[in-house]
Amino acid sequence: MDKDKRPEWYDEKNPEHFASAVRKGVQAEQNPSRFVKNGRFQKKNRINQNIEELAEGILKGDRSLLARSITLIESNAEHHFRDAQALLQKLLPHSGGAIRIGITGVPGAGKSTFIEAFGTFLCDLGLKVAVLAVDPSSSISGGSILGDKTRMEQLSRNPRAFIRPSPSAGKLGGVHRKTRETITLCEAAGFDVILVETVGVGQSEVIVRDMVDFFMLLVLTGAGDELQGMKKGIMELADAVLVNKADGENKRLALKTKAEYNRILHFLQPATKGWQTRAVTCSAMFHEGMSDVWETIQAFEDMTKGSGVFEERRRAQTKEWIYAMIIDQLQFSFFNHQDVKPLLPQMENEVISGTRTVTSAVEELFQVFSIDK
């Protein structure tokens, strides 16, 4: 702009009223050579941080450091695995104080909607809530959808809540290790309630049942069809059955479904010793029945802690975790063994061609397998 043609109201020392203005830029890296190795730029490691600093930040409730630490746990890099274990060792004495709740349900039952409504209800009570979603990873690409933050928009903005969708694939433990260790971090960070959502299919319900205190099954109204399609095994894992979408014209049918489930649950083996699994109604869409669900969980916690079942279950789960990790580690060691890897394709071809039995092929593979090598 020509200085002679500037309007009288123009103030070059204070251009805040303009739509755009020149700002001080980001200072350039003065020593870019520290990112160069052998003539090539190296990608900066975002999760490389002092273990002491991470532990101190988590204990203070720093959410960014908590997220970074979970990323460290989920990494499949060997050096990250060692760092993660060192971090967990420091935080282990500060864990165990939360109530761990597992949530599963038939497709369309509204798990994400319920978790958002229930999590918001708990936050309004003054509790800190962490939501861990066991996200199914592709067996082909290893990728995950990780879409829970978009489905729980309201809860994800709540300052008392923390949502972390985690992929279930990966070596050295998969769900067994990563989700359990994430629970430990969240408890050390001061969260009062840990909600673990399963994908609702296959083996994930059993895995999550083995890492939580209280397990809930979300179902839909219309008892006939749902009860016919419901697996008895999943029913026997549940400490409570929640009949969701009990609102409007559907409420009468929901109460009928609740009565049907209570009759059936009476004849099933209880999931927890001394506790009778019960059905309750709720409406996640209209945030109704959340207090009834929470009262049921509190009654469960009081009863099981009083009888010693609560601690007994946690000890059993820790023992199960040890054995699960042993199996995972043995499997990883076997398939990456220096003598097994080249021999395995040959054994596969011989079995497929019909020149060798499966049993003899497996026996030979185990003969060359040696952990000492």
Kinemage of the C-alpha trace (Angstrom):
@kinemage 1
@onewidth
@group {chain A} dominant
@subgroup {mainchain}
@vectorlist {calphas} color= white
{ca met a 1} P 0.000 0.000 0.000
{ca asp a 2} L 1.324 3.398 -0.954
{ca lys a 3} L 2.039 5.281 2.293
{ca asp a 4} L 0.512 8.440 0.818
{ca lys a 5} L -2.767 6.622 0.050
{ca arg a 6} L -3.219 4.897 3.427
{ca pro a 7} L -6.506 5.778 5.193
{ca glu a 8} L -6.293 7.834 8.383
{ca trp a 9} L -7.495 4.912 10.550
{ca tyr a 10} L -4.617 2.662 9.414
{ca asp a 11} L -2.179 1.821 12.231
{ca glu a 12} L 0.758 -0.245 11.018
{ca lys a 13} L 1.805 -0.973 14.625
{ca asn a 14} L -1.550 -2.539 15.441
{ca pro a 15} L -2.947 -4.481 12.448
{ca glu a 16} L -5.165 -6.762 14.608
{ca his a 17} L -8.362 -5.475 12.941
{ca phe a 18} L -7.295 -6.815 9.538
{ca ala a 19} L -8.422 -10.251 8.316
{ca ser a 20} L -4.807 -11.210 7.780
{ca ala a 21} L -1.564 -9.957 9.217
{ca val a 22} L 2.097 -10.832 9.178
{ca arg a 23} L 3.021 -12.912 12.196
{ca lys a 24} L 6.319 -14.155 13.488
{ca gly a 25} L 6.942 -17.550 11.937
{ca val a 26} L 8.175 -20.804 13.485
{ca gln a 27} L 11.887 -20.660 14.065
{ca ala a 28} L 13.781 -23.001 11.769
{ca glu a 29} L 15.825 -25.843 13.208
{ca gln a 30} L 19.297 -24.430 13.802
{ca asn a 31} L 20.971 -27.828 13.760
{ca pro a 32} L 19.205 -29.992 11.163
{ca ser a 33} L 22.208 -32.324 11.019
{ca arg a 34} L 21.009 -34.057 14.202
{ca phe a 35} L 18.183 -35.562 12.123
{ca val a 36} L 20.606 -36.786 9.446
{ca lys a 37} L 22.342 -40.141 9.567
{ca asn a 38} L 24.498 -41.523 6.765
{ca gly a 39} L 23.309 -38.726 4.504
{ca arg a 40} L 19.595 -39.544 5.010
{ca phe a 41} L 16.974 -37.747 7.092
{ca gln a 42} L 15.738 -39.761 10.071
{ca lys a 43} L 12.115 -39.698 11.235
{ca lys a 44} L 11.874 -38.156 14.696
{ca asn a 45} L 10.694 -40.648 17.311
{ca arg a 46} L 7.594 -39.105 18.908
{ca ile a 47} L 7.268 -41.644 21.742
{ca asn a 48} L 10.892 -41.581 22.805
{ca gln a 49} L 10.765 -39.910 26.196
{ca asn a 50} L 12.399 -40.319 29.552
{ca ile a 51} L 10.643 -43.081 31.530
{ca glu a 52} L 10.829 -41.088 34.756
{ca glu a 53} L 9.147 -38.130 33.062
{ca leu a 54} L 6.373 -40.320 31.658
{ca ala a 55} L 5.733 -41.983 35.020
{ca glu a 56} L 5.666 -38.667 36.883
{ca gly a 57} L 3.320 -37.142 34.316
{ca ile a 58} L 0.898 -40.091 34.451
{ca leu a 59} L 0.740 -39.969 38.250
{ca lys a 60} L -0.150 -36.273 37.939
{ca gly a 61} L -2.932 -37.124 35.483
{ca asp a 62} L -1.267 -35.673 32.379
{ca arg a 63} L -3.494 -36.960 29.562
{ca ser a 64} L -1.006 -36.260 26.752
{ca leu a 65} L 1.719 -38.257 28.514
{ca leu a 66} L -0.806 -41.017 29.257
{ca ala a 67} L -1.672 -41.233 25.554
{ca arg a 68} L 2.013 -41.250 24.632
{ca ser a 69} L 2.688 -44.030 27.130
{ca ile a 70} L -0.138 -46.150 25.713
{ca thr a 71} L 1.394 -45.679 22.266
{ca leu a 72} L 4.660 -46.933 23.745
{ca ile a 73} L 2.877 -50.055 25.040
{ca glu a 74} L 1.173 -50.686 21.695
{ca ser a 75} L 4.417 -50.434 19.747
{ca asn a 76} L 5.783 -53.734 18.409
{ca ala a 77} L 9.368 -52.488 18.396
{ca glu a 78} L 11.586 -54.532 20.705
{ca his a 79} L 13.260 -51.522 22.362
{ca his a 80} L 9.850 -49.918 22.976
{ca phe a 81} L 8.705 -53.152 24.618
{ca arg a 82} L 11.557 -52.950 27.132
{ca asp a 83} L 10.870 -49.261 27.848
{ca ala a 84} L 7.156 -49.996 28.328
{ca gln a 85} L 7.890 -52.726 30.865
{ca ala a 86} L 10.195 -50.384 32.803
{ca leu a 87} L 7.433 -47.762 32.873
{ca leu a 88} L 4.830 -50.295 34.040
{ca gln a 89} L 7.136 -51.479 36.815
{ca lys a 90} L 7.215 -47.937 38.206
{ca leu a 91} L 3.439 -47.488 37.968
{ca leu a 92} L 2.333 -50.930 39.184
{ca pro a 93} L 2.176 -49.926 42.897
{ca his a 94} L -0.244 -47.113 41.970
{ca ser a 95} L -2.702 -49.295 40.024
{ca gly a 96} L -5.662 -51.469 41.025
{ca gly a 97} L -7.909 -48.775 42.494
{ca ala a 98} L -10.522 -48.566 39.724
{ca ile a 99} L -13.614 -50.670 39.071
{ca arg a 100} L -13.105 -52.424 35.719
{ca ile a 101} L -16.268 -52.928 33.668
{ca gly a 102} L -16.505 -54.950 30.462
{ca ile a 103} L -19.273 -54.238 27.942
{ca thr a 104} L -20.371 -56.425 25.046
{ca gly a 105} L -23.558 -56.796 23.055
{ca val a 106} L -25.286 -58.047 19.964
{ca pro a 107} L -24.810 -55.964 16.793
{ca gly a 108} L -27.081 -52.928 16.842
{ca ala a 109} L -27.611 -53.047 20.597
{ca gly a 110} L -26.097 -49.569 20.938
{ca lys a 111} L -22.831 -50.212 22.800
{ca ser a 112} L -21.193 -46.936 21.815
{ca thr a 113} L -24.331 -44.914 22.555
{ca phe a 114} L -24.655 -46.611 25.942
{ca ile a 115} L -20.994 -46.052 26.819
{ca glu a 116} L -21.286 -42.372 25.970
{ca ala a 117} L -24.466 -41.983 28.071
{ca phe a 118} L -23.155 -44.058 30.984
{ca gly a 119} L -19.708 -42.434 30.877
{ca thr a 120} L -21.270 -38.960 30.890
{ca phe a 121} L -23.463 -39.966 33.853
{ca leu a 122} L -20.393 -41.133 35.804
{ca cys a 123} L -18.472 -37.958 34.939
{ca asp a 124} L -21.395 -35.889 36.222
{ca leu a 125} L -21.060 -37.786 39.525
{ca gly a 126} L -17.478 -36.490 39.725
{ca leu a 127} L -15.793 -39.720 38.672
{ca lys a 128} L -12.967 -40.000 36.134
{ca val a 129} L -13.769 -42.470 33.351
{ca ala a 130} L -11.451 -44.196 30.867
{ca val a 131} L -12.947 -45.993 27.860
{ca leu a 132} L -10.818 -48.661 26.181
{ca ala a 133} L -12.270 -50.117 23.000
{ca val a 134} L -10.774 -53.398 21.805
{ca asp a 135} L -10.846 -52.617 18.083
{ca pro a 136} L -10.669 -55.538 15.629
{ca ser a 137} L -7.526 -55.415 13.514
{ca ser a 138} L -7.516 -56.684 9.969
{ca ser a 139} L -5.930 -60.117 9.658
{ca ile a 140} L -4.789 -59.077 6.176
{ca ser a 141} L -3.364 -55.571 6.599
{ca gly a 142} L -3.168 -55.334 10.394
{ca gly a 143} L -5.033 -52.022 10.236
{ca ser a 144} L -7.893 -50.978 12.507
{ca ile a 145} L -10.892 -48.684 12.167
{ca leu a 146} L -10.419 -46.965 15.534
{ca gly a 147} L -13.635 -44.991 15.168
{ca asp a 148} L -14.895 -44.783 18.754
{ca lys a 149} L -13.885 -41.156 19.270
{ca thr a 150} L -16.095 -40.156 16.367
{ca arg a 151} L -19.011 -42.192 17.722
{ca met a 152} L -18.659 -40.823 21.273
{ca glu a 153} L -18.307 -37.165 20.378
{ca gln a 154} L -19.873 -35.764 23.553
{ca leu a 155} L -17.930 -37.988 25.954
{ca ser a 156} L -14.643 -37.429 24.121
{ca arg a 157} L -14.925 -33.696 24.903
{ca asn a 158} L -15.576 -34.276 28.610
{ca pro a 159} L -12.496 -33.265 30.657
{ca arg a 160} L -13.119 -36.125 33.110
{ca ala a 161} L -13.162 -38.795 30.375
{ca phe a 162} L -10.436 -40.446 28.318
{ca ile a 163} L -11.222 -42.579 25.254
{ca arg a 164} L -8.628 -44.842 23.712
{ca pro a 165} L -9.503 -47.224 20.874
{ca ser a 166} L -6.755 -49.825 20.649
{ca pro a 167} L -5.963 -52.309 17.879
{ca ser a 168} L -6.118 -55.941 18.951
{ca ala a 169} L -3.409 -57.289 16.649
{ca gly a 170} L 0.326 -57.428 17.273
{ca lys a 171} L 2.980 -59.695 18.681
{ca leu a 172} L 3.911 -60.204 22.324
{ca gly a 173} L 0.421 -60.532 23.702
{ca gly a 174} L -2.130 -58.732 21.536
{ca val a 175} L -5.272 -58.001 23.564
{ca his a 176} L -3.956 -59.919 26.589
{ca arg a 177} L -0.972 -57.649 27.080
{ca lys a 178} L -1.869 -54.320 25.513
{ca thr a 179} L -5.324 -53.836 27.018
{ca arg a 180} L -4.327 -55.103 30.469
{ca glu a 181} L -1.277 -52.861 30.576
{ca thr a 182} L -3.310 -49.896 29.351
{ca ile a 183} L -5.704 -50.525 32.263
{ca thr a 184} L -2.711 -50.345 34.617
{ca leu a 185} L -1.653 -46.982 33.162
{ca cys a 186} L -5.174 -45.536 33.395
{ca glu a 187} L -5.512 -46.613 37.024
{ca ala a 188} L -2.147 -45.049 37.856
{ca ala a 189} L -3.385 -41.850 36.186
{ca gly a 190} L -6.240 -41.700 38.713
{ca phe a 191} L -9.232 -42.949 36.724
{ca asp a 192} L -12.019 -44.339 38.927
{ca val a 193} L -13.889 -46.394 36.313
{ca ile a 194} L -12.413 -48.307 33.374
{ca leu a 195} L -14.905 -49.278 30.642
{ca val a 196} L -13.635 -51.942 28.244
{ca glu a 197} L -15.774 -52.384 25.130
{ca thr a 198} L -15.490 -55.597 23.102
{ca val a 199} L -16.111 -55.886 19.381
{ca gly a 200} L -19.025 -58.189 20.186
{ca val a 201} L -17.923 -61.185 18.157
{ca gly a 202} L -15.973 -64.400 18.732
{ca gln a 203} L -13.344 -64.843 21.404
{ca ser a 204} L -13.055 -61.182 22.461
{ca glu a 205} L -15.817 -61.523 25.094
{ca val a 206} L -13.917 -64.294 26.906
{ca ile a 207} L -10.655 -62.319 26.774
{ca val a 208} L -12.259 -59.167 28.179
{ca arg a 209} L -14.176 -61.152 30.822
{ca asp a 210} L -10.764 -62.297 32.110
{ca met a 211} L -9.556 -58.728 32.678
{ca val a 212} L -12.574 -56.946 34.238
{ca asp a 213} L -14.440 -57.093 37.543
{ca phe a 214} L -17.989 -56.669 36.207
{ca phe a 215} L -19.216 -57.791 32.788
{ca met a 216} L -22.346 -56.381 31.108
{ca leu a 217} L -24.256 -57.713 28.113
{ca leu a 218} L -26.334 -55.248 26.069
{ca val a 219} L -29.372 -56.700 24.313
{ca leu a 220} L -32.339 -55.415 22.334
{ca thr a 221} L -36.029 -55.679 23.081
{ca gly a 222} L -38.184 -58.432 21.596
{ca ala a 223} L -37.145 -61.338 23.800
{ca gly a 224} L -38.179 -64.157 21.477
{ca asp a 225} L -35.796 -63.671 18.555
{ca glu a 226} L -32.926 -62.328 20.637
{ca leu a 227} L -33.065 -65.184 23.145
{ca gln a 228} L -33.078 -67.755 20.354
{ca gly a 229} L -29.990 -66.207 18.777
{ca met a 230} L -28.130 -65.531 22.039
{ca lys a 231} L -25.251 -67.850 22.855
{ca lys a 232} L -25.658 -69.510 26.217
{ca gly a 233} L -21.911 -69.164 26.790
{ca ile a 234} L -22.040 -65.363 26.518
{ca met a 235} L -25.051 -65.244 28.848
{ca glu a 236} L -23.076 -67.155 31.472
{ca leu a 237} L -20.246 -64.592 31.302
{ca ala a 238} L -22.509 -61.671 32.217
{ca asp a 239} L -23.011 -60.154 35.675
{ca ala a 240} L -25.839 -58.009 34.295
{ca val a 241} L -27.985 -57.968 31.157
{ca leu a 242} L -28.988 -54.498 29.985
{ca val a 243} L -32.102 -54.239 27.838
{ca asn a 244} L -31.355 -51.077 25.880
{ca lys a 245} L -33.684 -48.752 23.931
{ca ala a 246} L -36.378 -48.937 26.630
{ca asp a 247} L -38.120 -45.730 25.594
{ca gly a 248} L -41.332 -44.531 23.923
{ca glu a 249} L -43.544 -47.250 22.511
{ca asn a 250} L -40.710 -49.729 22.957
{ca lys a 251} L -40.700 -49.415 26.771
{ca arg a 252} L -43.494 -51.936 27.371
{ca leu a 253} L -41.734 -54.507 25.197
{ca ala a 254} L -38.437 -53.777 26.993
{ca leu a 255} L -39.990 -54.550 30.379
{ca lys a 256} L -41.319 -57.821 28.974
{ca thr a 257} L -37.838 -58.677 27.628
{ca lys a 258} L -36.313 -57.871 31.031
{ca ala a 259} L -38.730 -60.305 32.727
{ca glu a 260} L -37.883 -63.002 30.150
{ca tyr a 261} L -34.152 -62.633 30.772
{ca asn a 262} L -34.564 -62.699 34.555
{ca arg a 263} L -36.465 -65.980 34.277
{ca ile a 264} L -33.744 -67.542 32.124
{ca leu a 265} L -30.857 -66.156 34.209
{ca his a 266} L -32.341 -67.830 37.261
{ca phe a 267} L -31.511 -71.230 35.739
{ca leu a 268} L -28.026 -70.403 34.437
{ca gln a 269} L -24.745 -70.772 36.310
{ca pro a 270} L -23.883 -67.343 37.821
{ca ala a 271} L -20.824 -65.654 36.337
{ca thr a 272} L -19.668 -64.574 39.813
{ca lys a 273} L -19.898 -66.709 42.944
{ca gly a 274} L -22.553 -65.400 45.303
{ca trp a 275} L -24.022 -62.932 42.803
{ca gln a 276} L -27.277 -63.505 40.937
{ca thr a 277} L -27.042 -62.058 37.429
{ca arg a 278} L -29.953 -59.693 36.820
{ca ala a 279} L -31.532 -57.866 33.897
{ca val a 280} L -32.254 -54.132 33.948
{ca thr a 281} L -33.710 -51.728 31.380
{ca cys a 282} L -32.173 -48.502 30.136
{ca ser a 283} L -32.352 -45.993 27.308
{ca ala a 284} L -28.941 -44.827 26.180
{ca met a 285} L -30.501 -42.440 23.664
{ca phe a 286} L -32.447 -40.550 26.358
{ca his a 287} L -29.916 -41.196 29.190
{ca glu a 288} L -32.530 -43.084 31.232
{ca gly a 289} L -31.797 -45.919 33.651
{ca met a 290} L -28.100 -45.031 34.084
{ca ser a 291} L -28.516 -44.692 37.855
{ca asp a 292} L -30.040 -48.200 38.030
{ca val a 293} L -27.059 -49.621 36.154
{ca trp a 294} L -24.583 -47.856 38.447
{ca glu a 295} L -26.446 -48.987 41.581
{ca thr a 296} L -26.275 -52.568 40.308
{ca ile a 297} L -22.505 -52.276 39.806
{ca gln a 298} L -22.041 -50.730 43.264
{ca ala a 299} L -24.108 -53.500 44.871
{ca phe a 300} L -21.940 -56.047 43.050
{ca glu a 301} L -18.735 -54.353 44.223
{ca asp a 302} L -19.899 -54.171 47.847
{ca met a 303} L -20.979 -57.815 47.888
{ca thr a 304} L -17.875 -59.254 46.196
{ca lys a 305} L -15.426 -57.178 48.231
{ca gly a 306} L -17.204 -58.187 51.413
{ca ser a 307} L -17.028 -61.884 50.538
{ca gly a 308} L -13.482 -61.792 49.173
{ca val a 309} L -14.610 -62.831 45.675
{ca phe a 310} L -13.440 -59.511 44.195
{ca glu a 311} L -9.790 -60.006 45.146
{ca glu a 312} L -9.991 -63.722 44.422
{ca arg a 313} L -11.074 -62.963 40.847
{ca arg a 314} L -8.294 -60.425 40.339
{ca arg a 315} L -5.677 -62.919 41.554
{ca ala a 316} L -7.075 -65.567 39.202
{ca gln a 317} L -7.026 -63.086 36.315
{ca thr a 318} L -3.385 -62.228 36.996
{ca lys a 319} L -2.515 -65.934 36.975
{ca glu a 320} L -4.405 -66.369 33.684
{ca trp a 321} L -2.509 -63.386 32.265
{ca ile a 322} L 0.819 -65.068 33.070
{ca tyr a 323} L -0.134 -68.242 31.222
{ca ala a 324} L -1.574 -66.314 28.270
{ca met a 325} L 1.682 -64.368 27.951
{ca ile a 326} L 3.731 -67.595 28.152
{ca ile a 327} L 1.708 -69.094 25.296
{ca asp a 328} L 2.046 -65.914 23.216
{ca gln a 329} L 5.787 -65.722 23.834
{ca leu a 330} L 6.311 -69.410 22.988
{ca gln a 331} L 4.340 -69.004 19.767
{ca phe a 332} L 6.372 -65.954 18.791
{ca ser a 333} L 9.669 -67.694 19.635
{ca phe a 334} L 8.691 -70.840 17.725
{ca phe a 335} L 7.738 -69.162 14.455
{ca asn a 336} L 10.784 -66.867 14.557
{ca his a 337} L 13.246 -69.639 15.439
{ca gln a 338} L 16.269 -69.702 13.110
{ca asp a 339} L 15.842 -73.417 12.314
{ca val a 340} L 12.032 -73.547 12.244
{ca lys a 341} L 11.536 -70.675 9.769
{ca pro a 342} L 13.317 -72.301 6.798
{ca leu a 343} L 11.963 -75.785 7.559
{ca leu a 344} L 8.300 -74.806 7.959
{ca pro a 345} L 7.558 -74.217 4.210
{ca gln a 346} L 9.032 -77.628 3.387
{ca met a 347} L 6.863 -79.333 6.003
{ca glu a 348} L 3.791 -77.490 4.708
{ca asn a 349} L 4.407 -78.676 1.145
{ca glu a 350} L 4.947 -82.284 2.206
{ca val a 351} L 1.740 -82.333 4.255
{ca ile a 352} L -0.304 -80.645 1.514
{ca ser a 353} L 1.043 -83.044 -1.133
{ca gly a 354} L 0.103 -86.011 1.045
{ca thr a 355} L 3.645 -87.395 1.500
{ca arg a 356} L 3.755 -86.688 5.241
{ca thr a 357} L 1.247 -86.687 8.087
{ca val a 358} L 0.515 -83.514 10.041
{ca thr a 359} L 1.606 -85.121 13.316
{ca ser a 360} L 5.039 -86.186 12.010
{ca ala a 361} L 5.622 -82.740 10.456
{ca val a 362} L 4.839 -80.970 13.733
{ca glu a 363} L 7.019 -83.428 15.651
{ca glu a 364} L 10.015 -82.748 13.387
{ca leu a 365} L 9.515 -78.986 13.686
{ca phe a 366} L 9.572 -79.223 17.469
{ca gln a 367} L 12.682 -81.382 17.360
{ca val a 368} L 14.618 -78.580 15.667
{ca phe a 369} L 13.034 -75.949 17.906
{ca ser a 370} L 15.303 -74.934 20.729
{ca ile a 371} L 14.927 -71.783 22.821
{ca asp a 372} L 18.614 -71.924 23.701
{ca lys a 373} L 19.615 -71.261 20.081
